[in-house]
Amino acid sequence: MIKGSIVDLVTPQLADGAPDLEAIEALMDWHVSERSAAVLIGGAAGQVATPDFEDRRELLQRAIWQADGRLPVIAAVRLDEASEALVMA
């Protein structure tokens, strides 16, 4: 069971709108050092535009790799993508 702060990570993006993978790595390290209980990847987090499925999948994979078991990473799943979400499992 997860106890504590679960952070819905804002998706870092480059100027062209592509996901900023270096920034996600830095954010993961920061949340590990600050003792966040877990992070949620690919949620809305109040963003005007949410990344598409492939970008969220890439961000999720990078976050899991960077977390390296140091904190749980939770994948946000939109209802309209339920069948695609099985690919992430």
N, CA, C and O atoms as CSV, one atom per row, in Angstrom:
chain,resi,resn,atom,element,x,y,z
A,1,MET,N,N,0.840,-1.180,0.000
A,1,MET,CA,C,0.000,0.000,0.000
A,1,MET,C,C,0.884,1.241,0.000
A,1,MET,O,O,1.912,1.294,0.674
A,2,ILE,N,N,0.463,2.224,-0.761
A,2,ILE,CA,C,1.190,3.482,-0.834
A,2,ILE,C,C,0.610,4.436,0.202
A,2,ILE,O,O,-0.601,4.648,0.259
A,3,LYS,N,N,1.483,5.003,1.015
A,3,LYS,CA,C,1.062,5.998,2.000
A,3,LYS,C,C,1.887,7.250,1.788
A,3,LYS,O,O,3.113,7.189,1.690
A,4,GLY,N,N,1.212,8.381,1.717
A,4,GLY,CA,C,1.915,9.637,1.549
A,4,GLY,C,C,1.487,10.347,0.283
A,4,GLY,O,O,0.404,10.100,-0.247
A,5,SER,N,N,2.337,11.223,-0.193
A,5,SER,CA,C,2.040,12.080,-1.333
A,5,SER,C,C,2.241,11.345,-2.654
A,5,SER,O,O,3.332,10.853,-2.942
A,6,ILE,N,N,1.171,11.277,-3.456
A,6,ILE,CA,C,1.261,10.743,-4.808
A,6,ILE,C,C,1.139,11.938,-5.744
A,6,ILE,O,O,0.102,12.601,-5.783
A,7,VAL,N,N,2.181,12.207,-6.484
A,7,VAL,CA,C,2.260,13.414,-7.298
A,7,VAL,C,C,1.832,13.133,-8.733
A,7,VAL,O,O,2.354,12.225,-9.380
A,8,ASP,N,N,0.872,13.922,-9.228
A,8,ASP,CA,C,0.476,13.876,-10.636
A,8,ASP,C,C,1.456,14.779,-11.374
A,8,ASP,O,O,1.311,16.001,-11.369
A,9,LEU,N,N,2.449,14.173,-12.004
A,9,LEU,CA,C,3.532,14.922,-12.624
A,9,LEU,C,C,3.057,15.690,-13.850
A,9,LEU,O,O,2.421,15.122,-14.737
A,10,VAL,N,N,3.362,16.964,-13.896
A,10,VAL,CA,C,3.120,17.756,-15.096
A,10,VAL,C,C,4.102,17.253,-16.145
A,10,VAL,O,O,5.274,17.034,-15.838
A,11,THR,N,N,3.646,17.070,-17.364
A,11,THR,CA,C,4.493,16.525,-18.417
A,11,THR,C,C,5.449,17.594,-18.935
A,11,THR,O,O,5.011,18.594,-19.502
A,12,PRO,N,N,6.744,17.390,-18.745
A,12,PRO,CA,C,7.696,18.366,-19.280
A,12,PRO,C,C,7.766,18.237,-20.802
A,12,PRO,O,O,7.818,17.132,-21.342
A,13,GLN,N,N,7.766,19.385,-21.481
A,13,GLN,CA,C,7.784,19.370,-22.942
A,13,GLN,C,C,8.858,20.299,-23.481
A,13,GLN,O,O,9.209,21.305,-22.864
A,14,LEU,N,N,9.366,19.935,-24.645
A,14,LEU,CA,C,10.300,20.786,-25.378
A,14,LEU,C,C,9.500,21.854,-26.110
A,14,LEU,O,O,8.270,21.802,-26.136
A,15,ALA,N,N,10.184,22.809,-26.698
A,15,ALA,CA,C,9.512,23.911,-27.397
A,15,ALA,C,C,8.598,23.418,-28.513
A,15,ALA,O,O,7.589,24.057,-28.812
A,16,ASP,N,N,8.937,22.292,-29.129
A,16,ASP,CA,C,8.109,21.772,-30.222
A,16,ASP,C,C,6.956,20.898,-29.734
A,16,ASP,O,O,6.215,20.340,-30.543
A,17,GLY,N,N,6.801,20.777,-28.417
A,17,GLY,CA,C,5.714,19.995,-27.846
A,17,GLY,C,C,6.063,18.548,-27.549
A,17,GLY,O,O,5.272,17.837,-26.930
A,18,ALA,N,N,7.232,18.101,-27.979
A,18,ALA,CA,C,7.667,16.730,-27.699
A,18,ALA,C,C,7.991,16.591,-26.211
A,18,ALA,O,O,8.368,17.569,-25.567
A,19,PRO,N,N,7.846,15.386,-25.664
A,19,PRO,CA,C,8.166,15.196,-24.256
A,19,PRO,C,C,9.660,15.439,-23.998
A,19,PRO,O,O,10.512,15.042,-24.792
A,20,ASP,N,N,9.950,16.083,-22.900
A,20,ASP,CA,C,11.335,16.353,-22.503
A,20,ASP,C,C,11.795,15.220,-21.594
A,20,ASP,O,O,11.547,15.238,-20.389
A,21,LEU,N,N,12.462,14.238,-22.181
A,21,LEU,CA,C,12.846,13.039,-21.434
A,21,LEU,C,C,13.937,13.312,-20.401
A,21,LEU,O,O,13.969,12.664,-19.355
A,22,GLU,N,N,14.827,14.258,-20.679
A,22,GLU,CA,C,15.841,14.615,-19.682
A,22,GLU,C,C,15.185,15.249,-18.460
A,22,GLU,O,O,15.588,14.991,-17.326
A,23,ALA,N,N,14.180,16.072,-18.698
A,23,ALA,CA,C,13.487,16.717,-17.587
A,23,ALA,C,C,12.727,15.698,-16.743
A,23,ALA,O,O,12.678,15.829,-15.520
A,24,ILE,N,N,12.133,14.683,-17.377
A,24,ILE,CA,C,11.406,13.671,-16.604
A,24,ILE,C,C,12.376,12.909,-15.711
A,24,ILE,O,O,12.030,12.548,-14.586
A,25,GLU,N,N,13.591,12.661,-16.205
A,25,GLU,CA,C,14.594,11.983,-15.384
A,25,GLU,C,C,14.957,12.837,-14.162
A,25,GLU,O,O,15.054,12.326,-13.047
A,26,ALA,N,N,15.152,14.124,-14.381
A,26,ALA,CA,C,15.486,15.023,-13.275
A,26,ALA,C,C,14.328,15.105,-12.278
A,26,ALA,O,O,14.552,15.110,-11.068
A,27,LEU,N,N,13.101,15.170,-12.780
A,27,LEU,CA,C,11.937,15.214,-11.885
A,27,LEU,C,C,11.827,13.941,-11.052
A,27,LEU,O,O,11.510,13.999,-9.864
A,28,MET,N,N,12.087,12.801,-11.671
A,28,MET,CA,C,12.022,11.539,-10.935
A,28,MET,C,C,13.056,11.528,-9.813
A,28,MET,O,O,12.747,11.149,-8.683
A,29,ASP,N,N,14.276,11.943,-10.124
A,29,ASP,CA,C,15.319,11.994,-9.094
A,29,ASP,C,C,14.924,12.944,-7.963
A,29,ASP,O,O,15.153,12.650,-6.790
A,30,TRP,N,N,14.327,14.087,-8.322
A,30,TRP,CA,C,13.919,15.054,-7.308
A,30,TRP,C,C,12.845,14.457,-6.397
A,30,TRP,O,O,12.908,14.613,-5.178
A,31,HIS,N,N,11.861,13.776,-6.986
A,31,HIS,CA,C,10.788,13.192,-6.174
A,31,HIS,C,C,11.310,12.055,-5.298
A,31,HIS,O,O,10.796,11.832,-4.202
A,32,VAL,N,N,12.313,11.346,-5.767
A,32,VAL,CA,C,12.939,10.326,-4.914
A,32,VAL,C,C,13.613,11.016,-3.728
A,32,VAL,O,O,13.424,10.605,-2.584
A,33,SER,N,N,14.392,12.052,-3.993
A,33,SER,CA,C,15.117,12.729,-2.901
A,33,SER,C,C,14.182,13.443,-1.932
A,33,SER,O,O,14.499,13.590,-0.752
A,34,GLU,N,N,13.019,13.888,-2.434
A,34,GLU,CA,C,12.051,14.576,-1.569
A,34,GLU,C,C,11.078,13.607,-0.901
A,34,GLU,O,O,10.189,14.026,-0.160
A,35,ARG,N,N,11.249,12.331,-1.161
A,35,ARG,CA,C,10.471,11.266,-0.542
A,35,ARG,C,C,8.987,11.289,-0.894
A,35,ARG,O,O,8.137,11.020,-0.046
A,36,SER,N,N,8.685,11.610,-2.138
A,36,SER,CA,C,7.307,11.442,-2.598
A,36,SER,C,C,6.983,9.957,-2.507
A,36,SER,O,O,7.863,9.116,-2.691
A,37,ALA,N,N,5.742,9.637,-2.229
A,37,ALA,CA,C,5.363,8.233,-2.078
A,37,ALA,C,C,5.257,7.537,-3.433
A,37,ALA,O,O,5.550,6.346,-3.539
A,38,ALA,N,N,4.840,8.271,-4.477
A,38,ALA,CA,C,4.692,7.721,-5.820
A,38,ALA,C,C,4.461,8.875,-6.785
A,38,ALA,O,O,4.164,9.994,-6.367
A,39,VAL,N,N,4.600,8.597,-8.076
A,39,VAL,CA,C,4.290,9.593,-9.093
A,39,VAL,C,C,3.299,8.997,-10.090
A,39,VAL,O,O,3.335,7.803,-10.386
A,40,LEU,N,N,2.424,9.846,-10.597
A,40,LEU,CA,C,1.448,9.483,-11.621
A,40,LEU,C,C,1.931,10.098,-12.924
A,40,LEU,O,O,2.149,11.307,-13.007
A,41,ILE,N,N,2.096,9.261,-13.941
A,41,ILE,CA,C,2.595,9.725,-15.236
A,41,ILE,C,C,1.467,9.708,-16.261
A,41,ILE,O,O,0.733,8.726,-16.377
A,42,GLY,N,N,1.338,10.805,-17.001
A,42,GLY,CA,C,0.375,10.856,-18.094
A,42,GLY,C,C,-1.002,11.328,-17.706
A,42,GLY,O,O,-1.938,11.216,-18.497
A,43,GLY,N,N,-1.149,11.856,-16.500
A,43,GLY,CA,C,-2.428,12.416,-16.093
A,43,GLY,C,C,-2.597,13.803,-16.693
A,43,GLY,O,O,-1.713,14.292,-17.395
A,44,ALA,N,N,-3.706,14.424,-16.423
A,44,ALA,CA,C,-3.969,15.754,-16.980
A,44,ALA,C,C,-3.214,16.836,-16.229
A,44,ALA,O,O,-2.699,17.767,-16.849
A,45,ALA,N,N,-3.136,16.736,-14.904
A,45,ALA,CA,C,-2.418,17.703,-14.065
A,45,ALA,C,C,-2.742,19.151,-14.410
A,45,ALA,O,O,-1.896,20.032,-14.256
A,46,GLY,N,N,-3.965,19.399,-14.876
A,46,GLY,CA,C,-4.377,20.761,-15.185
A,46,GLY,C,C,-3.769,21.316,-16.455
A,46,GLY,O,O,-3.855,22.518,-16.709
A,47,GLN,N,N,-3.158,20.464,-17.255
A,47,GLN,CA,C,-2.531,20.928,-18.484
A,47,GLN,C,C,-3.580,21.187,-19.553
A,47,GLN,O,O,-4.609,20.515,-19.608
A,48,VAL,N,N,-3.306,22.164,-20.393
A,48,VAL,CA,C,-4.218,22.478,-21.487
A,48,VAL,C,C,-4.254,21.319,-22.483
A,48,VAL,O,O,-5.326,20.906,-22.926
A,49,ALA,N,N,-3.089,20.803,-22.829
A,49,ALA,CA,C,-3.009,19.682,-23.773
A,49,ALA,C,C,-2.321,18.510,-23.088
A,49,ALA,O,O,-1.289,18.677,-22.437
A,50,THR,N,N,-2.893,17.340,-23.237
A,50,THR,CA,C,-2.246,16.153,-22.696
A,50,THR,C,C,-1.518,15.442,-23.824
A,50,THR,O,O,-1.974,15.463,-24.967
A,51,PRO,N,N,-0.392,14.812,-23.513
A,51,PRO,CA,C,0.360,14.109,-24.550
A,51,PRO,C,C,-0.458,12.958,-25.129
A,51,PRO,O,O,-1.346,12.418,-24.468
A,52,ASP,N,N,-0.147,12.591,-26.370
A,52,ASP,CA,C,-0.844,11.467,-26.983
A,52,ASP,C,C,-0.354,10.153,-26.361
A,52,ASP,O,O,0.567,10.149,-25.544
A,53,PHE,N,N,-0.973,9.055,-26.753
A,53,PHE,CA,C,-0.693,7.759,-26.160
A,53,PHE,C,C,0.784,7.387,-26.273
A,53,PHE,O,O,1.392,6.971,-25.287
A,54,GLU,N,N,1.361,7.531,-27.451
A,54,GLU,CA,C,2.759,7.133,-27.640
A,54,GLU,C,C,3.708,7.973,-26.794
A,54,GLU,O,O,4.663,7.440,-26.229
A,55,ASP,N,N,3.462,9.281,-26.697
A,55,ASP,CA,C,4.311,10.137,-25.860
A,55,ASP,C,C,4.175,9.758,-24.388
A,55,ASP,O,O,5.171,9.720,-23.665
A,56,ARG,N,N,2.947,9.475,-23.938
A,56,ARG,CA,C,2.758,9.077,-22.543
A,56,ARG,C,C,3.431,7.735,-22.265
A,56,ARG,O,O,4.000,7.517,-21.196
A,57,ARG,N,N,3.354,6.848,-23.245
A,57,ARG,CA,C,4.007,5.543,-23.087
A,57,ARG,C,C,5.518,5.715,-22.952
A,57,ARG,O,O,6.145,5.083,-22.102
A,58,GLU,N,N,6.098,6.567,-23.788
A,58,GLU,CA,C,7.542,6.824,-23.720
A,58,GLU,C,C,7.914,7.475,-22.391
A,58,GLU,O,O,8.919,7.113,-21.779
A,59,LEU,N,N,7.105,8.434,-21.946
A,59,LEU,CA,C,7.361,9.070,-20.650
A,59,LEU,C,C,7.271,8.061,-19.514
A,59,LEU,O,O,8.090,8.076,-18.596
A,60,LEU,N,N,6.279,7.191,-19.578
A,60,LEU,CA,C,6.116,6.170,-18.545
A,60,LEU,C,C,7.323,5.243,-18.509
A,60,LEU,O,O,7.852,4.958,-17.435
A,61,GLN,N,N,7.758,4.777,-19.659
A,61,GLN,CA,C,8.915,3.890,-19.710
A,61,GLN,C,C,10.160,4.571,-19.157
A,61,GLN,O,O,10.935,3.958,-18.423
A,62,ARG,N,N,10.352,5.842,-19.510
A,62,ARG,CA,C,11.524,6.578,-19.019
A,62,ARG,C,C,11.431,6.799,-17.515
A,62,ARG,O,O,12.433,6.686,-16.809
A,63,ALA,N,N,10.240,7.112,-17.021
A,63,ALA,CA,C,10.059,7.326,-15.583
A,63,ALA,C,C,10.330,6.048,-14.798
A,63,ALA,O,O,10.982,6.080,-13.754
A,64,ILE,N,N,9.831,4.933,-15.300
A,64,ILE,CA,C,10.069,3.653,-14.617
A,64,ILE,C,C,11.554,3.335,-14.604
A,64,ILE,O,O,12.097,2.912,-13.584
A,65,TRP,N,N,12.208,3.540,-15.737
A,65,TRP,CA,C,13.653,3.290,-15.822
A,65,TRP,C,C,14.413,4.176,-14.830
A,65,TRP,O,O,15.304,3.704,-14.124
A,66,GLN,N,N,14.057,5.456,-14.782
A,66,GLN,CA,C,14.769,6.392,-13.903
A,66,GLN,C,C,14.454,6.123,-12.439
A,66,GLN,O,O,15.331,6.263,-11.587
A,67,ALA,N,N,13.228,5.742,-12.134
A,67,ALA,CA,C,12.863,5.457,-10.743
A,67,ALA,C,C,13.649,4.257,-10.222
A,67,ALA,O,O,14.024,4.220,-9.050
A,68,ASP,N,N,13.897,3.288,-11.080
A,68,ASP,CA,C,14.732,2.135,-10.755
A,68,ASP,C,C,14.341,1.499,-9.417
A,68,ASP,O,O,15.194,1.124,-8.613
A,69,GLY,N,N,13.021,1.390,-9.206
A,69,GLY,CA,C,12.533,0.747,-7.992
A,69,GLY,C,C,12.586,1.613,-6.741
A,69,GLY,O,O,12.246,1.149,-5.652
A,70,ARG,N,N,13.008,2.865,-6.886
A,70,ARG,CA,C,13.129,3.737,-5.710
A,70,ARG,C,C,11.800,4.326,-5.272
A,70,ARG,O,O,11.662,4.725,-4.116
A,71,LEU,N,N,10.818,4.393,-6.162
A,71,LEU,CA,C,9.469,4.814,-5.811
A,71,LEU,C,C,8.519,4.278,-6.867
A,71,LEU,O,O,8.917,4.082,-8.015
A,72,PRO,N,N,7.262,4.038,-6.492
A,72,PRO,CA,C,6.295,3.517,-7.459
A,72,PRO,C,C,5.950,4.555,-8.527
A,72,PRO,O,O,5.871,5.753,-8.254
A,73,VAL,N,N,5.748,4.062,-9.743
A,73,VAL,CA,C,5.319,4.886,-10.860
A,73,VAL,C,C,3.962,4.338,-11.303
A,73,VAL,O,O,3.825,3.153,-11.605
A,74,ILE,N,N,2.970,5.216,-11.336
A,74,ILE,CA,C,1.601,4.830,-11.685
A,74,ILE,C,C,1.272,5.414,-13.053
A,74,ILE,O,O,1.498,6.599,-13.298
A,75,ALA,N,N,0.737,4.579,-13.946
A,75,ALA,CA,C,0.359,5.038,-15.280
A,75,ALA,C,C,-1.074,5.531,-15.265
A,75,ALA,O,O,-1.981,4.802,-14.863
A,76,ALA,N,N,-1.281,6.764,-15.700
A,76,ALA,CA,C,-2.641,7.280,-15.850
A,76,ALA,C,C,-3.243,6.661,-17.107
A,76,ALA,O,O,-2.573,6.540,-18.132
A,77,VAL,N,N,-4.504,6.274,-17.019
A,77,VAL,CA,C,-5.194,5.658,-18.148
A,77,VAL,C,C,-6.487,6.425,-18.390
A,77,VAL,O,O,-7.306,6.585,-17.486
A,78,ARG,N,N,-6.657,6.897,-19.616
A,78,ARG,CA,C,-7.907,7.557,-19.976
A,78,ARG,C,C,-8.902,6.507,-20.413
A,78,ARG,O,O,-8.528,5.497,-21.008
A,79,LEU,N,N,-10.164,6.741,-20.121
A,79,LEU,CA,C,-11.203,5.777,-20.468
A,79,LEU,C,C,-11.282,5.498,-21.962
A,79,LEU,O,O,-11.593,4.377,-22.367
A,80,ASP,N,N,-11.006,6.500,-22.780
A,80,ASP,CA,C,-11.091,6.299,-24.228
A,80,ASP,C,C,-9.913,5.502,-24.773
A,80,ASP,O,O,-9.870,5.210,-25.968
A,81,GLU,N,N,-8.961,5.148,-23.925
A,81,GLU,CA,C,-7.788,4.381,-24.352
A,81,GLU,C,C,-7.647,3.080,-23.581
A,81,GLU,O,O,-6.544,2.539,-23.496
A,82,ALA,N,N,-8.711,2.572,-23.028
A,82,ALA,CA,C,-8.631,1.398,-22.179
A,82,ALA,C,C,-7.958,0.216,-22.881
A,82,ALA,O,O,-7.142,-0.476,-22.272
A,83,SER,N,N,-8.285,-0.020,-24.137
A,83,SER,CA,C,-7.670,-1.152,-24.844
A,83,SER,C,C,-6.182,-0.920,-25.076
A,83,SER,O,O,-5.393,-1.861,-24.997
A,84,GLU,N,N,-5.786,0.325,-25.362
A,84,GLU,CA,C,-4.368,0.629,-25.545
A,84,GLU,C,C,-3.607,0.526,-24.229
A,84,GLU,O,O,-2.418,0.207,-24.222
A,85,ALA,N,N,-4.279,0.791,-23.128
A,85,ALA,CA,C,-3.618,0.766,-21.833
A,85,ALA,C,C,-3.088,-0.628,-21.498
A,85,ALA,O,O,-2.120,-0.759,-20.749
A,86,LEU,N,N,-3.706,-1.652,-22.041
A,86,LEU,CA,C,-3.218,-2.998,-21.802
A,86,LEU,C,C,-1.805,-3.191,-22.345
A,86,LEU,O,O,-1.066,-4.047,-21.859
A,87,VAL,N,N,-1.428,-2.406,-23.342
A,87,VAL,CA,C,-0.080,-2.458,-23.899
A,87,VAL,C,C,0.932,-2.009,-22.856
A,87,VAL,O,O,2.058,-2.506,-22.822
A,88,MET,N,N,0.526,-1.055,-21.992
A,88,MET,CA,C,1.434,-0.535,-20.972
A,88,MET,C,C,1.643,-1.524,-19.839
A,88,MET,O,O,2.658,-1.463,-19.145
A,89,ALA,N,N,0.703,-2.428,-19.645
A,89,ALA,CA,C,0.765,-3.342,-18.507
A,89,ALA,C,C,1.919,-4.312,-18.603
A,89,ALA,O,O,2.101,-5.145,-17.716
